[in-house]
Amino acid sequence: QRLIDETLLAWIDGEARLLKSRRILLYRIGKLQPLTAGKSLQDLPTVAATVARWPLSAAGRNRYLAILKRIGRLAAQWGWIDTHPAARVRLLPGEKARHTYLQPADVRLLAQEAGRSADAVVLLALTGLRRGELFAAELAGDALRVSDSKSGAPRMVPLAPEAAPIARRALPLAISPRQLRADFERARRAIGRP
């Protein structure tokens, strides 16, 4: 019988090898290993039931449960098991939304308070890019070429008409990611946003 840890290792050395979140994934797997040591894939539901009782928020426990679901699906896909034990692993309800939707007026206020990072704040709001993606973006006509995306695959992001002149003026950014973060946090607090 295949072991949970064997499947975790195959996933880490395979498709998860290129994930940007690999460091966090390895940390979480390390937390799971006392529960998974010596356990077969058929024990996934039992391990998941233990994780579901951990003293974390629903969102926190769901991160670990998602790992268990993923390796169960992969084990079935690889033909390592006939049944799909991860199908019985359920994510927990009760996750709180972790995103805030800004109105155009909020973006203007943030930009006013963001100092040297004003253009970057506006571009992030208008494009939906992540901070790291914006620093890796290159202007390509009326779009941004993002070579370093979360998925690892390059992509093109069309620019809204109001974003194009800002991108032409601001890219490449003359600030550091640390400066952008500090300016954004200061601006966010100044306008009273979470």
N, C-alpha and C positions, 0 to 999 in steps of 0.2 A: 504493500500500500504506500502511496505517495504521501509525503508529509507536508504540512502547511509551510514549514520553514523552507523546504526544498522548492516549493512553488514561489514563495516570496523571493528567494535567491534568483530563480530563473527570471522572474519579472524584473528585478532590480538590474540584473545583468543584460536583460533584453530591452524591451520597449521603454522601460522606465529609466534607462541609462541616459537618455537625452533630455529628460524633463528638467525644466528650470527649477522646479520645486523638489528636486532630488534630495537635497540636504534635509529639508523638512520631512520628506517621506522616510528617509533613513532614520531620523530621530523617532518618528512614530512607530516604525517597524521595531526599533530597539525597545520601545515601551511595550509592544505586543509580545515580544519574544518570551518573556517568562510564562505567558499563557499558552504560547504555541509550541514550545519546546517538546519534541517527541510526539506531538499530536498529528493524527492523520487528517486528510482533507475532509473526511466524513465528520470530524469533530468541529468543523467550522461553526455550525449553529450553536454549539455549547460555548465555544470561545466568544462568539458574538453576544450571547446572553450575558456573559460575565462583563464584557465591555459595556453593554447597555446599562449596567448598574454602577459604572465608575462615577465618582463624584465630580463630574464635569458638566458643563452646559450641554444641552441637546446638540448644539452645533459641534462642540468639541468631541463628543462621543461619536457623532456621525462621521467625522473625519476618519476615525479608526474603523468604524463599521464599513465604510466605503472601500477601504483597503481589503478587508476580508471578502466583501462582495466581488471585488475585481479579481482577486486571485482564484476565487471559486469559479468565476466565469472563464478565466484563462485556462484553468485545469481541465474544465469540460471541453473547451475549444481545442486544446492540445491533445485530447483523448486520454488524459491521465485518469479520469474518472468517468463512469457511465452516468451517474446521477449528478444533479447540479445542486450541491448543498447550499450554495450561496443564494439560491432562490428563496430559501427560508430565512435569510438574513434580512431584516427590515430596518431601514433608517428610522430614526425617532422623529415624531412630530414635535412641533414647538420651537423650531428655529426662528429666531428673530431676524427680520430683514436687516442686512448690514450695509445697505446703500442708501444714499440720499440723492434725491433728484433736485437739481438746481434750476431755478428759473433764470431767464436772461438777466434780470435785475440783480440776482445773486452773483452771477458770473462777473457782471460789471463792478459790483462792490468788492468782490474778491480781488479782481485785477487792480483796482484802485489802491487796495491795501497791500498788494504783493510786491511793491517796489520793482527791483530789477527783474523779477520773475513774472511780471504782468503778462507779457506775450505768451510765455509758456503755459500759464494758468488758462488763458483764453483758448489756446490751441488744444490743450487737454480736454477742455469742456466741449469744444466744437467737434473734435474728432473721435472722442471716446478712447483715445490711446492710453496705454499705461505709461507711467513716468519713464521707465527704461526704454520703452518703444519710441517715445518722442526723442530721447537723446540719440537713438540709433537711426532715426528717420532721415531720409534724403528727399529733397524736392524733386519731383519728376513730373513736370508740367503742372497740371491742376490736381495732382495727387501726391501722396507721400509714399515712398517705398520704404517699408519697414522690414529690414533684414533680420532683426533680432526680436522676434515676437515670442509670446509666452509658449506657444506650441512648438517653437523652433523652426517653423516654416515661414519663409518670407511672404509678405502680402502687400497689396497696394490698397491705400486708403484714400478714397476720393475726398477732395477738399470742398467744403461748402463755399459759396462765393465770398462770404465774409471772412473765411479762414485763409484763403489763398494769399491775400496781400500780407497778412500777419506772418504766414509761413515764409514768404519770400524775404521779408524784413528780418525775421528772427532766427532762421535756421542757417547754419548750425548754431545751436544755443551757446551763448557766451557765459553761461552760468553752470555750476556743477549740480549734480543730482542732490547733493546735501544742501546746497543753497536754495534750490527750488523747494525742497521739503520744509526747510526752516521758514522760508517766506510764506509758503502756503499755510503752514500751521499758524503762523502769526496772523495772517489775513483771516483765516477761518475763525480764530478766537475773536478778532476785532469786530467781525460782523455777527458774531453770536451763532455760528453754525456748528453742528456736531462734527 
